[in-house]
Structures are given as C-alpha cells and as structure tokens.
Amino acid sequence: MRWLGRVHYDEAYALQQQLQRGHRDHLLLVEHPPVFTLGRSADPANIVVDPSEVGAIVRHVDRGGDVTIHAPGQLVGYPIVTVPGRGGGLADTAKFVASIEDLLIEALADLGLPGAARYPGYTGVWLDPETPDARKIAAIGVRIKRSRSLHGFALNVDIDHDWFDRLVPCGIADKAVTSLKAEGIDASMHHVVDVISARAAGRWGTDTVDRADVAWRHVPEDLSAFSRGEGPGDTPRVGQPAVEKPRGTPVRLLGRLADAGVDQSLDVTAPKPDWMRVKANMGPEYTRLKGIMRDLELVTVCEEAGCPNIFECWNDGTATFMINGERCTRACGFCLVDTRKPEPLDLDEPRRVAEAVEKLGLEYAVITTVARDDLADDGASGFTRTVAAIRDRVPQCKVELLISDCRGRASSLDEIFATRPEVLNHNIESVARLQRAVRPSAGYARSLAVLARASAAGLTTKSSIIVGMGETFDEVVGTLADLAGIGVNIVTIGQYLRPTTNHLPIHRWWTPDEFAELKRLGEAMGIDHVESSPLTRSSYHARQAEAAAT
C-alpha cells in the first residue's frame, strides 16, 4: 500500500498499467489535481463546463461507468490486485465492485458514518439510499483484464462541492453528491487513509502488508543555498571543526527532514569507516581522459557530482557525459551540481560528445543531463541530438541515457524514448517517506511513472537508490519491490556522501553486509541485476550491468 500524495492522473494511470502486468497486489492511494474522467459508456455532454476554464483536464479511460471528477480533497484508491474468477467477466467484475463497496461501507462506519450502504441499481456507496434524500459519497469504476484489476474508487473527504455543479456526476442527474465534511465528519485525509488502509489490509492482504507514505506535511520549496548566493559550504574535513558558509544546512531542508521523521545525523568531523575510503589513483587513462574532456570543453557528472569512483572508472576508460550545460534547475539536497540560472544550450555539444566517445574508443557511453525545467522540451532534444551524433560517428557504441523526470511531460519523455537507448535510466534516489526532503522538486510517484512508461515502451530500464539519509532497511526493500513491480531491470544502490555542509547530513553508514543483502533481495524479486555496495553510484559498472540484464 502506497500513499503517494497529489499525483497527476496520467502518471497514476501509467503506474497502474505497468503494475497490472505483474503479479503482486498493490493499493495506490492518491489525490489528483482536477480531472474529468469518462468511462467507456460516458456521455461527454455530462461535463457542463469548459474544463480549461476551471483548471481541469479531461481523460477518456477504459473503465466502466460515466463521467466523474477527481480533485483535491477526494481520496482516490487504485487496487491493482488479482481477482478470483474466470479472468474478468461481468460476474467477476460485479463481485469485485461489491467487495470495494463493502470495504468503503466498513471504513465509513469506522469514520462515524454507520448508515452508508449500497443503492440497488447504482454502483458506489450512498447515504439514505432509496429515499428522496439519497446522496452518493463514493464512486467506483473498475476494469478487470486477465484477472487483474485497474482503476478503483473515489471517496469524497473534503472536496470543493462546486466541482459537482460542473458535471452530471456518474451520469445521474437526479441524485446528490456528498462528502465526509458535508456530513459533519471532520476527518483529516491522513486519518481517512489510515482507516482505508487498515480495511484494505484485512480484505486484500495476505502474509505481509507493506505500507509506505510520502511525507504528509508538504513544506513549500526553498531555493538551495547555492541559489540564495550563500555558496556551497565547506567539504567536511576529518579531525577539524566544521566551517560553514554562512550557516550550513538550510533550515528548511532540515525542517523537511524533521517532518519526515529524521531527527539525528552523524558528526561531520567523525572519520569514515574503512570501507568508505577511496585511494586516489590518477593513472595514465585518468590523465588522458581528463585532457580530452578539457580539450573538448565537456562536462562529466563524475566531476560535477564528486563521484568517489572517478579514478577507477576513468582508468577503465569509462565516463558519464553531462549534457545541456552544467547548471541545474532543481535543488536536490544531496547533489553538488551547480544550481545557478542555466545558460543557453550549446548546440555544438552533441558533436563534441561524439568526438570524445570516438577518441576514447568507448563501447558503452552513459549520457546524463542536468534538469532543464526552463526549456519547453525539458532538454529532450539534447538527448536526441547527442545519441544521433554518437551513432553516426561510433555506430557500434551502446548508449545509456540517465534522464530527469521531464516534469512528467509525455511529449518530452516520448522524444527521449524514441532514441531507443540500450538502457533508459531514471533515478528514484530515495524511499517514499524521504522524497520531499531529499528532492523537493520531484516525486516518488512521478519517478515510478517515468520508469513504468519506459518499461511499457519496451526499453531496458534502470534506477538508483541512495542510502544513508534517514531511511530504514525495510523501506529500501519496499522501494526495490516497487521498482520490481513496474519491471525495472537494473538497480544500483550506494551510500550517500555529503558533498558540503550545506547539503543533507549523513544519517548513518550502511555496512557492506547490508548492501549484499539488498542485492540478494532485489534479484530475488525479479530485478535482473542489482549493483549494491557502499561506493556504487548510478553509472558504476554500467556496461557490465547492461550485459548482465540482457
């Protein structure tokens, strides 16, 4: 069970579709920005306003039923479960709908509305059915395909009732719609999720139930210390007092951590454990590669992110090229990349990357990017031009793309997917609970949706988890289960290293044995290859991982 917070409808649907292809049972709980959804038998005339004028979108979907509205203040639940029966006929669907009605009726009684019931001839859950005062409090619309369910229910908690004046809800013109708030039940969304989750665990749970929530309190985004002009802070030095410029970790960043339940960290002056020590080895290949990068005025994430494996990888003739400039529009709490205002794109950059790939004799090139939320295509064209230039110049070279979430925009993602890289990599970075603390401009559900879309497009997919920022072992296992559930092929897991005192503190050092156990568990879940060690980073052993996964 996953409480994912406010999620765009298209992202939730992409995630549902990929989970539905698997065999594990899931319950996704979300709120949506305003969206009118029309089932297969819906009459578009039942939307009685211009959706664009009220800030809503419209989606035609493959569930039963007519038109409904999803908006903030409404809890939307998507059970993706294996349904007993013969594969999804009308009888199976009717039984499944009835089971959801039962769950909601029980949950509403727990919340203080014991009179909720079915209304013969109508789906959903009602108050005072078969009376002149009949009113609907929860809508249900599902589809069962190959014995697996899609879509689900929408329970009105504290939704703005003006939305119901903008459509004919479920195509029923003569019946009212209500909510918990309108019925005098002052229940928070958090409490409603707890109640629904408990009932769902009893109804659909088997031996184990794994629940994870994104942080409940959404702290407004703050600019990074870099963007505020405070400088990058100092790199902590063992045995010396920490010097901070001017005040160390931003207060709001620490506040987000506290909201997520992380209230302690390691002393910045404490020595690293032996397994985290890396010996600098500036061999001939390292020197040669560095010279080529400088001559061609290229940027590598190896340098920009302060990767501990730079000496090993560069001496092995491997590097990760960072395109679309060196300034990022995001302010993730773990990342060293520059967050000042981005500069215009360098249109000659793809040619120079391809030249470097040729000069280095690479058989496998990793191309990543800073987030470019300032660009209409989110930087997708940079990937298209770079991949084309590499394949034109070094056609035998395999390409891995490590992309941003592109703000979840399908057009940008589809442009990147169309390049058909050998591996499509997008990093989820952390567990659900810590997402808003670790990367406030991104989202757990959005990252899962990006990977789900890539898997659905037939690409080999990859993601990365950083540990040591306050997560638990079980939470990392849960994130591996989510990645396995959407068909991710390769996962990398590594220890967080604090770049400067203005970044997230280190919560703890994970041991080599813990990393080995995560590798075992991830591969047991069906992930083709898990690269897991204290010094693993997203592109570490990338060529070997691709070979292992294919």
C-alpha positions in Angstrom: 0.0 0.0 0.0 1.4 3.4 -1.0 0.1 6.8 -0.1 1.6 8.9 -2.9 0.1 12.3 -2.2 -1.0 14.5 -5.0 -0.3 12.8 -8.3 -1.2 13.8 -11.9 -3.8 11.5 -13.3 -1.7 10.4 -16.3 1.2 9.4 -14.1 -1.0 7.4 -11.8 -2.5 5.6 -14.8 0.9 4.8 -16.3 1.9 3.3 -13.0 -1.3 1.3 -12.7 -0.9 -0.1 -16.2 2.6 -1.4 -15.5 1.7 -2.8 -12.1 -1.3 -4.5 -13.6 1.1 -6.5 -15.9 2.7 -8.1 -12.8 1.5 -10.5 -10.2 1.9 -8.6 -6.9 -1.1 -7.0 -5.3 -1.0 -3.2 -4.8 -3.2 -0.4 -3.4 -2.2 3.1 -4.6 -3.9 6.0 -2.6 -3.7 9.5 -4.1 -5.3 12.8 -4.6 -5.5 14.2 -8.1 -5.3 17.8 -9.5 -8.7 18.4 -11.1 -9.5 15.9 -13.9 -12.8 14.8 -15.5 -12.6 11.1 -16.4 -15.1 9.5 -18.8 -15.6 5.7 -18.8 -16.3 3.7 -21.9 -20.1 4.4 -21.8 -19.8 8.0 -20.8 -21.7 10.9 -22.5 -19.3 13.9 -22.9 -22.3 16.2 -22.6 -22.3 15.3 -18.9 -19.4 17.7 -18.5 -21.4 21.0 -18.4 -18.5 23.5 -18.4 -15.4 24.1 -20.4 -12.8 22.2 -18.4 -10.0 24.6 -19.3 -11.9 27.5 -17.8 -12.0 25.8 -14.4 -8.4 24.5 -14.5 -9.2 20.9 -15.2 -8.2 18.3 -17.8 -10.3 15.6 -19.5 -9.3 11.9 -19.8 -11.2 9.1 -21.6 -10.4 5.9 -19.8 -11.1 2.2 -20.1 -13.2 1.6 -17.0 -16.9 1.2 -16.8 -19.3 4.0 -15.8 -19.9 7.5 -17.0 -18.2 10.8 -16.1 -16.7 11.7 -12.7 -14.4 14.3 -11.2 -11.3 13.9 -9.3 -10.0 16.9 -7.3 -8.1 17.7 -4.1 -10.0 16.7 -1.0 -11.0 13.4 -2.6 -9.2 10.2 -1.8 -8.7 8.1 -4.9 -7.8 4.4 -4.4 -6.4 2.1 -7.1 -6.4 -1.5 -6.1 -4.3 -3.4 -8.6 -5.0 -7.0 -7.4 -5.5 -10.4 -8.8 -9.3 -11.0 -8.8 -10.7 -14.5 -8.3 -12.8 -15.9 -11.1 -12.5 -16.7 -14.8 -10.4 -13.8 -16.0 -12.6 -10.7 -15.8 -16.2 -11.4 -17.0 -19.2 -9.4 -15.9 -19.8 -11.7 -12.8 -16.2 -11.3 -11.7 -16.4 -7.5 -12.1 -19.7 -7.3 -10.2 -18.2 -9.3 -7.3 -15.1 -7.1 -7.2 -17.1 -3.9 -7.3 -19.2 -5.3 -4.4 -16.0 -6.0 -2.4 -14.9 -2.4 -2.8 -18.4 -1.2 -1.7 -18.1 -3.4 1.3 -14.6 -2.0 2.2 -15.9 1.6 1.9 -19.0 0.9 3.9 -16.9 -0.6 6.7 -14.4 2.3 6.6 -17.2 4.9 6.7 -18.6 3.2 9.7 -15.1 3.4 11.3 -15.1 7.1 10.5 -18.5 7.8 12.1 -21.0 7.2 9.2 -22.6 3.9 10.1 -25.5 4.4 7.7 -23.6 4.1 4.4 -25.0 1.4 2.1 -25.5 0.2 -1.4 -28.2 1.6 -3.6 -29.7 -1.2 -5.8 -29.2 -0.3 -9.5 -26.4 2.1 -8.8 -22.7 1.4 -8.1 -20.8 3.2 -5.4 -21.6 3.9 -1.8 -24.6 6.0 -0.7 -26.2 7.6 2.3 -30.0 7.3 2.8 -30.4 5.2 -0.4 -33.9 4.7 -1.8 -35.1 7.9 -0.2 -35.7 11.3 -1.6 -32.5 12.4 0.2 -30.3 9.7 -1.4 -26.7 11.1 -1.9 -23.5 9.5 -3.1 -20.3 9.7 -1.1 -18.1 7.3 -3.1 -17.9 6.4 -6.7 -16.5 3.2 -8.1 -15.3 2.3 -11.7 -13.1 -0.6 -12.5 -11.8 -2.8 -15.2 -10.6 -6.4 -14.9 -8.1 -7.6 -17.5 -6.5 -11.1 -17.4 -7.8 -11.4 -13.8 -6.0 -8.2 -12.8 -7.8 -5.0 -11.8 -7.4 -1.4 -12.9 -8.9 1.9 -11.7 -10.9 1.9 -8.4 -12.8 4.2 -6.1 -13.1 7.9 -5.2 -14.2 8.8 -1.7 -15.2 12.4 -1.1 -13.5 13.6 2.1 -13.3 17.4 2.0 -13.7 18.2 -1.7 -15.0 21.6 -3.0 -18.6 20.8 -3.9 -18.6 23.3 -6.7 -17.0 20.6 -8.8 -20.2 18.6 -8.8 -22.0 21.5 -10.3 -19.7 21.3 -13.3 -20.8 17.8 -14.4 -23.6 15.3 -14.1 -21.9 13.0 -11.6 -21.8 9.4 -12.9 -24.5 10.5 -15.4 -27.1 10.6 -12.6 -28.9 13.9 -12.9 -31.4 13.5 -10.1 -29.2 12.3 -7.2 -27.0 14.5 -5.0 -23.3 14.1 -4.1 -22.0 14.5 -0.5 -18.7 14.2 1.4 -17.5 13.4 4.9 -17.1 17.1 5.6 -20.6 17.9 4.4 -21.9 15.1 6.6 -20.3 16.7 9.7 -17.3 14.3 9.8 -14.2 16.4 10.3 -11.6 13.8 9.4 -8.2 14.6 8.0 -7.0 12.9 4.8 -4.3 11.2 6.8 -6.9 9.6 9.1 -9.0 8.5 6.2 -6.0 6.9 4.6 -5.2 5.1 7.8 -8.8 3.7 8.1 -9.0 2.7 4.4 -5.5 1.1 4.6 -6.5 -1.0 7.7 -9.6 -2.2 6.0 -7.8 -3.0 2.7 -5.1 -4.9 4.6 -7.8 -7.1 6.1 -9.6 -7.6 2.8 -6.7 -8.0 0.3 -3.6 -8.6 2.5 -2.0 -12.0 2.6 1.0 -12.9 4.7 2.6 -9.5 4.6 1.4 -5.9 4.1 3.9 -3.3 3.3 2.7 0.3 3.6 4.8 3.4 2.7 3.7 7.0 2.7 5.2 10.1 1.2 5.7 12.7 3.9 2.3 14.2 4.9 3.3 17.8 5.5 4.3 19.5 2.3 6.9 22.2 3.2 7.0 24.9 0.5 10.0 24.5 -1.7 13.1 26.6 -0.8 15.9 27.6 -3.0 19.2 25.8 -2.4 22.0 27.5 -0.5 23.6 27.9 -3.9 20.7 29.7 -5.5 20.4 32.0 -2.5 24.0 33.1 -3.1 25.3 31.5 0.1 27.9 29.5 -1.6 28.4 25.7 -1.5 29.6 25.5 2.1 32.7 23.6 3.1 33.6 20.0 2.5 33.8 18.4 5.9 37.3 17.5 7.0 38.1 14.8 9.4 39.5 16.0 12.7 38.9 19.7 12.1 35.9 21.8 13.2 33.2 22.3 10.5 33.3 25.7 8.9 30.0 26.7 7.3 29.4 29.4 4.8 27.4 31.1 6.3 25.1 28.7 8.3 25.4 25.2 7.0 22.5 23.0 6.1 19.5 25.2 5.2 16.9 25.5 7.9 14.0 24.5 5.6 15.9 21.4 4.4 16.4 20.3 8.0 12.7 21.1 8.6 11.7 18.8 5.7 13.9 16.0 7.2 12.2 16.5 10.6 8.8 16.3 9.0 9.8 13.0 7.5 10.9 11.7 10.9 14.7 12.1 10.6 16.0 13.9 13.7 19.6 12.8 14.0 22.7 12.7 11.9 26.4 11.8 12.1 29.0 14.3 13.3 30.5 15.9 10.2 34.0 15.6 11.7 33.7 11.9 12.5 36.0 9.6 10.5 34.6 7.5 7.7 34.5 3.7 8.1 37.3 1.9 6.4 35.0 0.6 3.6 34.3 4.2 2.5 37.9 5.2 2.0 38.9 5.6 -1.7 42.6 5.8 -2.8 43.3 8.4 -5.4 44.8 6.7 -8.5 45.5 9.2 -11.2 46.8 6.7 -13.7 47.5 7.3 -17.4 43.9 6.7 -18.6 42.6 9.1 -16.0 45.0 11.8 -17.1 44.3 11.1 -20.8 40.5 11.2 -20.4 40.7 14.4 -18.3 42.7 16.0 -21.0 40.2 15.0 -23.7 37.3 16.4 -21.7 39.1 19.7 -21.2 40.2 20.0 -24.8 36.6 19.4 -26.0 35.1 21.6 -23.2 32.8 18.8 -22.0 31.3 18.3 -18.6 31.2 14.9 -16.8 28.9 14.1 -13.9 31.9 12.2 -12.5 33.5 15.5 -11.7 30.4 17.7 -11.1 28.9 15.3 -8.6 32.1 14.4 -6.8 31.8 10.7 -7.6 34.2 8.5 -5.4 34.7 6.1 -8.3 36.1 8.7 -10.7 39.6 7.2 -10.6 38.5 3.6 -11.1 36.1 4.4 -13.9 38.4 6.9 -15.8 41.3 4.5 -15.6 39.0 1.9 -17.1 38.2 4.3 -19.9 34.6 4.9 -18.8 32.9 8.2 -18.2 29.4 9.7 -17.9 28.9 12.8 -20.0 26.6 15.5 -18.7 24.8 17.5 -21.4 22.5 20.5 -21.6 25.0 22.6 -19.6 26.3 22.3 -16.1 23.6 24.3 -14.2 20.5 22.5 -12.9 17.0 24.0 -12.3 16.4 21.6 -9.3 17.8 21.9 -5.8 18.1 18.3 -4.5 19.5 18.1 -1.0 22.2 15.5 -1.8 23.6 16.9 -5.1 26.7 19.0 -5.8 25.7 20.2 -9.3 25.6 24.0 -9.8 22.0 25.4 -9.3 22.6 29.0 -10.6 20.5 30.2 -13.5 21.1 27.9 -16.5 22.9 29.2 -19.6 21.7 28.9 -23.2 22.2 25.4 -24.8 25.5 24.8 -26.6 24.3 23.4 -29.9 27.8 22.0 -30.7 27.9 19.9 -27.6 26.5 16.7 -29.2 29.2 16.7 -31.8 31.9 17.1 -29.2 30.5 14.3 -27.0 30.5 12.0 -30.1 34.1 13.1 -30.8 35.1 12.2 -27.2 33.4 8.8 -27.4 35.4 8.1 -30.6 38.7 9.3 -29.2 38.2 7.3 -26.0 37.3 4.2 -28.0 34.2 3.7 -25.9 32.0 0.7 -26.5 29.5 2.0 -23.9 28.6 5.6 -23.3 26.5 7.0 -20.5 24.8 10.3 -21.2 23.0 12.2 -18.4 21.8 15.8 -18.0 21.0 18.5 -15.5 17.3 19.1 -15.0 16.2 21.8 -17.5 12.7 22.8 -16.4 13.3 26.1 -18.1 13.2 24.5 -21.6 9.9 23.7 -23.4 11.1 20.2 -24.1 12.9 19.7 -20.8 16.1 19.1 -22.6 14.9 16.1 -24.6 16.3 17.4 -27.9 19.7 17.4 -26.3 19.5 13.7 -25.8 18.1 13.2 -29.4 21.0 15.1 -31.0 23.7 13.5 -28.8 22.5 10.0 -29.4 22.3 10.7 -33.2 25.8 12.1 -33.2 27.3 9.2 -31.3 25.6 6.6 -33.5 26.7 8.5 -36.7 30.3 8.6 -35.5 30.6 5.4 -33.5 27.7 3.1 -34.6 29.0 0.2 -32.5 28.8 2.1 -29.3 26.0 1.3 -26.9 24.2 4.2 -25.2 22.7 4.5 -21.7 20.6 7.6 -21.0 20.2 8.8 -17.4 17.3 11.3 -17.6 15.4 13.7 -15.4 11.7 13.2 -14.9 11.0 15.9 -17.6 8.3 17.2 -15.3 6.3 14.1 -16.2 5.6 15.5 -19.7 4.7 12.7 -22.1 5.9 14.6 -25.2 9.4 15.1 -23.8 9.7 11.5 -22.5 8.4 10.1 -25.8 11.1 12.0 -27.7 13.8 10.5 -25.5 12.3 7.0 -25.7 12.3 7.3 -29.5 16.1 7.3 -29.5 15.9 3.6 -28.3 18.9 3.7 -26.0 20.3 0.3 -24.8 19.4 1.4 -21.2 16.9 4.1 -20.0 17.9 5.2 -16.5 16.0 7.4 -14.2 16.9 7.6 -10.5 14.2 7.3 -7.8 17.0 8.3 -5.4 15.3 7.6 -2.1 12.4 5.9 -0.3 8.8 7.3 -0.4 8.9 8.9 3.0 12.0 11.0 2.3 11.2 12.2 -1.2 10.1 15.7 -0.3 13.1 16.2 2.0 15.7 14.7 -0.5 14.4 16.2 -3.7 11.5 18.6 -3.2 11.0 19.4 -6.9 10.5 15.7 -7.8 8.2 13.0 -6.6 8.2 9.2 -5.9 5.1 8.5 -8.0 6.4 10.6 -10.9 9.7 8.7 -11.0 7.9 5.4 -10.9 5.6 6.6 -13.7 8.6 7.6 -15.8 10.1 4.2 -15.4 6.8 2.5 -16.0 6.3 4.4 -19.3 9.8 3.4 -20.3 9.2 -0.3 -19.5 5.9 -0.2 -21.4 7.8 1.3 -24.4 10.0 -1.9 -24.4 13.2 -0.3 -23.1 15.6 -1.9 -20.7 15.2 0.3 -17.5 17.4 1.2 -14.6 17.2 3.2 -11.4 19.3 4.1 -8.4 18.7 4.4 -4.7 21.0 6.4 -2.3 21.0 5.2 1.3 22.3 6.9 4.5 19.9 9.8 4.6 17.4 8.5 7.2 15.7 5.6 5.5 15.2 2.2 7.1 16.3 -1.2 5.7 12.7 -2.2 5.2 11.9 1.0 3.4 14.7 0.3 0.9 13.3 -3.2 0.4 9.9 -1.7 -0.2 11.3 0.6 -2.9 13.0 -2.3 -4.5 9.6 -4.1 -4.6 8.1 -1.0 -6.3 10.8 -1.0 -8.9 10.5 -4.7 -9.5 6.7 -4.3 -9.7 7.0 -2.0 -12.7 9.6 -4.1 -14.4 12.8 -2.2 -13.8 15.7 -4.4 -15.0 18.7 -2.8 -13.3 19.1 -1.1 -9.9 22.1 0.5 -8.3 22.4 1.1 -4.5 25.1 3.1 -2.9 26.0 5.1 0.3 25.3 8.8 0.5 28.3 11.0 0.8 27.7 14.6 2.0 29.3 16.9 -0.6 29.4 20.0 1.6 28.0 21.3 4.9 25.1 22.9 3.0 23.8 19.5 1.9 21.7 16.9 3.7 23.6 15.4 6.7 24.6 11.7 6.7 22.2 9.8 9.0 24.3 6.6 9.2 26.8 4.4 7.3 25.4 1.3 5.8 27.6 -1.8 6.1 28.9 -4.0 3.2 26.8 -6.9 4.5 23.6 -4.8 4.3 24.4 -3.9 0.7 25.0 -7.5 -0.1 21.6 -8.4 1.4 19.8 -5.7 -0.6 21.4 -7.2 -3.8 20.1 -10.7 -2.9 16.6 -9.5 -2.1 16.3 -7.3 -5.2 17.3 -10.0 -7.5 15.0 -12.5 -5.7 12.2 -10.1 -6.5 12.9 -10.4 -10.2 15.2 -7.5 -10.9 17.7 -8.7 -13.4 20.8 -7.1 -11.9 21.4 -5.2 -8.6 24.7 -3.4 -8.2 24.9 -2.7 -4.5 27.9 -1.6 -2.5 29.0 1.3 -0.4 30.7 3.1 -3.3 28.2 2.2 -6.0 26.9 5.1 -8.0 24.3 5.2 -10.8 26.7 4.7 -13.6 29.1 2.4 -11.8 29.9 -0.8 -13.8 27.2 0.4 -16.2 28.5 -1.6 -19.1 28.7 -4.8 -17.0 25.2 -4.2 -15.6 23.7 -3.8 -19.1 25.3 -7.1 -20.2 24.0 -8.9 -17.1 20.5 -7.6 -17.6 20.3 -8.7 -21.3 
